[in-house]
């Protein structure tokens, strides 16, 4: 049996994440096992979506975290890694400069990927066939801090993917453009007109937390009505009340509300009732992408 250790880094708008996985290959069957996972709540989007650039303070926090990641990667004897930056770095006027700075100070190569590539990589994490029926249409939705990626699947085939500059941190900082909101709603109407009925396959830390709050078992879907009830309750609470009532981490208590609003909007626009949350994210997809694309 051959074992390989791989690492994935996700530099997002709301946090940065490191996943280290060991992959056992036994007779052509690959088994992915999580060896380590770290999440550091550095909100690059707070700077980028309000000022257009990543500040010196956030840059230093990012470098500190990635330096730590580089030591952990070395300690686990990782053979291959990939680091991807998403919406905040895409939009930052100094994004390329930050990438060069990370390379020179942390010796980590960072790729700034498009929204569509982000969605495709997340889907590569696999396991979604467990919640898909061949004769149904599915809208894969990843709600991040800076953007929302949607991919339409029918009969296990991708029909299209699209990225919207509509994310939780953008909503909290009130920096979502009216034009983008309109484009999002128009696209949802087109999807409903052409592909109804649909179900959602969702990814992101916020929808995973909603799944847990509602006491759902693995594989059990979130109903659109119960999501809306939870959203209506949470949006009336203060930040502190959400932490106390739902045992939320401080970094989750604000962004979870706009995330639920986005999912509720999609459900209402496309008349969707079922939201499946298989608990996969960009780092999971990166690991699979590295492994299967040598």
C-alpha positions in Angstrom: 0.0 0.0 0.0 1.3 3.4 -1.0 0.7 6.5 1.2 1.1 10.1 0.2 0.7 13.2 2.4 -0.8 16.3 0.7 -1.7 19.8 1.9 -4.2 22.4 0.7 -4.3 26.1 1.7 -7.4 28.2 1.1 -6.9 32.0 1.4 -10.5 33.2 1.6 -12.2 36.5 2.3 -13.3 35.5 5.8 -10.5 33.1 6.9 -7.5 31.1 5.8 -7.5 27.3 6.1 -4.9 24.5 6.0 -5.9 20.9 5.4 -3.3 18.1 5.5 -4.5 14.7 4.3 -2.9 11.3 4.0 -4.0 9.3 1.0 -3.6 5.5 1.0 -3.7 3.7 -2.3 -4.4 0.0 -2.0 -5.0 -1.8 -5.3 -6.1 1.3 -7.1 -8.6 2.3 -4.4 -7.7 5.7 -2.8 -8.7 6.4 0.8 -8.4 10.1 2.0 -7.8 10.7 5.7 -7.6 14.0 7.4 -4.3 14.4 9.3 -4.7 18.0 10.4 -6.9 21.0 9.9 -6.4 24.6 10.9 -8.6 27.7 10.4 -7.3 31.2 11.2 -10.0 34.0 11.1 -8.2 36.7 9.1 -10.8 38.7 7.2 -9.1 40.0 4.2 -12.5 41.0 2.8 -13.0 43.6 5.4 -10.1 45.6 3.9 -10.6 44.7 0.2 -14.4 45.3 -0.1 -14.2 48.7 1.7 -10.8 50.1 0.7 -9.9 48.1 -2.4 -6.6 46.8 -1.0 -5.2 44.5 1.7 -3.8 46.6 4.5 -0.3 46.3 6.0 -1.8 44.9 9.2 -3.8 42.2 7.4 -0.8 41.4 5.2 1.4 40.8 8.3 -1.3 38.6 9.9 -1.5 36.6 6.7 2.3 36.1 6.5 2.4 35.1 10.2 -0.3 32.5 9.7 1.2 31.1 6.4 4.7 31.0 8.0 3.1 28.8 10.7 1.4 26.7 8.0 4.8 26.2 6.2 6.3 24.7 9.4 3.4 22.4 9.9 3.6 21.3 6.2 7.3 20.5 6.7 6.6 18.7 10.0 4.1 16.4 8.3 6.5 15.7 5.4 4.0 16.8 2.8 5.0 15.7 -0.7 2.8 18.1 -2.6 0.7 21.2 -1.8 -1.4 23.8 -3.5 -2.4 27.2 -2.1 -5.4 29.0 -3.6 -6.6 32.6 -3.0 -10.2 33.5 -3.8 -12.5 36.5 -3.9 -10.7 39.0 -1.7 -7.3 38.5 -3.3 -9.0 38.6 -6.8 -10.4 42.0 -6.0 -7.5 43.5 -4.2 -5.6 46.1 -6.2 -2.4 44.8 -4.5 -3.3 41.1 -4.7 -0.4 40.2 -7.0 2.0 42.2 -4.8 0.7 40.2 -1.7 1.3 36.9 -3.6 4.9 37.9 -4.3 5.4 39.0 -0.7 4.1 35.6 0.5 6.5 33.8 -1.8 9.5 35.8 -0.6 8.7 35.6 3.1 6.9 32.2 3.5 8.2 30.3 0.4 4.6 29.4 -0.5 3.4 29.7 -4.0 -0.2 31.1 -4.0 -2.5 31.0 -7.0 -5.3 33.5 -7.4 -8.1 31.4 -8.9 -11.3 32.5 -10.6 -14.7 32.1 -9.1 -15.7 29.4 -11.6 -12.5 27.4 -11.0 -13.2 27.7 -7.2 -16.6 26.1 -7.7 -15.2 23.4 -9.9 -12.4 22.5 -7.4 -14.9 22.3 -4.5 -17.0 19.9 -6.6 -13.9 17.7 -7.1 -13.9 16.8 -3.4 -16.4 14.1 -4.4 -19.0 12.3 -2.3 -21.8 14.4 -3.8 -23.1 11.5 -5.8 -24.4 10.1 -2.5 -27.0 12.9 -2.4 -27.7 13.1 -6.2 -30.3 11.3 -8.2 -29.7 10.8 -11.9 -33.1 12.1 -12.9 -33.0 15.4 -10.9 -31.4 18.8 -11.3 -29.1 20.2 -8.6 -27.8 23.6 -7.9 -24.4 23.4 -6.2 -24.0 26.5 -4.1 -20.9 27.7 -2.2 -21.4 30.8 -0.1 -18.1 32.4 0.8 -17.1 35.7 2.4 -16.6 37.5 -0.9 -18.5 35.5 -3.5 -21.2 32.9 -4.1 -20.4 30.2 -6.7 -23.2 28.3 -8.3 -23.0 25.2 -10.6 -26.0 23.6 -12.2 -25.8 19.8 -12.5 -28.2 17.5 -14.4 -27.8 13.8 -14.8 -24.4 14.1 -13.1 -23.2 16.5 -15.8 -22.2 20.1 -15.2 -24.3 22.4 -17.4 -22.8 25.7 -16.3 -21.1 27.5 -13.5 -21.2 31.2 -12.4 -19.7 33.4 -9.8 -21.4 36.3 -8.1 -19.7 39.0 -6.1 -22.2 38.4 -3.3 -20.7 37.0 -0.1 -21.1 37.2 3.7 -18.4 39.8 4.4 -19.4 41.9 1.4 -23.0 42.0 2.9 -21.8 42.8 6.4 -19.7 45.7 5.0 -22.6 46.8 2.7 -20.4 46.6 -0.4 -22.5 44.4 -2.7 -23.3 46.4 -5.8 -27.0 46.9 -6.7 -26.2 45.7 -10.2 -24.8 42.4 -8.9 -27.8 41.8 -6.7 -30.0 42.3 -9.8 -27.8 40.0 -11.9 -28.1 37.3 -9.2 -31.9 37.5 -9.0 -32.3 37.5 -12.8 -30.1 34.4 -13.1 -32.1 32.6 -10.4 -35.3 33.4 -12.3 -33.8 31.9 -15.5 -32.7 28.8 -13.6 -36.2 28.3 -12.2 -37.8 28.8 -15.6 -35.5 26.3 -17.3 -34.6 23.7 -14.7 -37.4 23.5 -12.0 -37.6 21.3 -9.9 -34.3 21.6 -8.2 -32.5 20.7 -4.9 -29.5 22.5 -3.5 -26.1 20.9 -2.6 -24.5 23.5 -0.3 -21.0 24.0 0.9 -19.4 26.5 3.4 -18.9 26.7 7.1 -22.1 28.6 7.7 -24.5 26.1 6.1 -22.7 23.3 7.9 -23.3 25.1 11.2 -27.0 25.5 10.3 -27.2 21.8 9.6 -25.8 21.1 13.1 -28.0 23.7 14.9 -31.1 22.1 13.3 -29.9 18.7 14.6 -29.7 17.1 11.2 -28.1 13.7 10.7 -25.5 13.1 8.0 -27.2 13.0 4.6 -30.4 14.6 6.0 -31.5 17.7 4.2 -32.3 21.2 5.6 -35.9 22.3 4.7 -36.3 25.7 3.2 -39.0 26.6 5.7 -36.9 25.6 8.7 -33.9 27.6 7.3 -36.1 30.7 7.0 -37.5 30.3 10.5 -33.9 30.1 11.9 -32.8 33.0 9.8 -35.8 35.2 11.0 -34.9 34.3 14.6 -31.2 35.0 14.3 -31.4 38.3 12.4 -33.4 39.8 15.2 -30.8 38.8 17.8 -27.6 40.7 18.7 -24.2 39.3 18.0 -23.8 38.3 21.6 -27.2 36.7 21.8 -26.4 34.5 18.8 -23.2 33.4 20.5 -25.0 32.5 23.7 -28.2 31.0 22.3 -26.5 28.9 19.5 -23.1 28.4 21.0 -21.5 30.0 18.0 -17.8 31.0 17.7 -17.2 34.7 17.5 -16.1 34.5 13.9 -19.3 32.7 12.9 -21.9 34.8 14.8 -22.1 37.6 12.3 -21.5 35.9 8.9 -24.0 33.1 9.5 -26.9 35.6 9.0 -26.1 36.9 5.6 -25.2 33.3 4.5 -28.7 32.1 5.5 -30.2 35.1 3.7 -28.4 34.1 0.4 -29.6 30.5 0.7 -33.1 31.6 1.6 -33.2 33.9 -1.5 -32.2 31.0 -3.7 -34.8 28.7 -2.2 -37.5 31.4 -2.6 -36.6 32.4 -6.2 -36.2 28.8 -7.5 -39.0 27.2 -5.2 -36.4 24.8 -3.7 -37.2 23.0 -0.5 -34.2 20.7 0.0 -30.7 21.8 0.9 -28.1 19.1 1.3 -24.9 19.9 3.2 -22.3 17.2 2.6 -19.6 19.1 4.5 -17.0 19.6 1.7 -15.1 22.8 1.0 -12.3 24.2 -1.2 -9.5 22.6 0.8 -11.1 19.2 0.3 -11.4 19.8 -3.4 -7.8 21.0 -3.6 -6.5 17.8 -2.0 -8.4 15.7 -4.6 -7.3 17.9 -7.4 -3.6 17.5 -6.4 -3.9 13.8 -6.1 -5.7 13.1 -9.4 -3.7 15.7 -11.4 -0.1 14.8 -11.1 
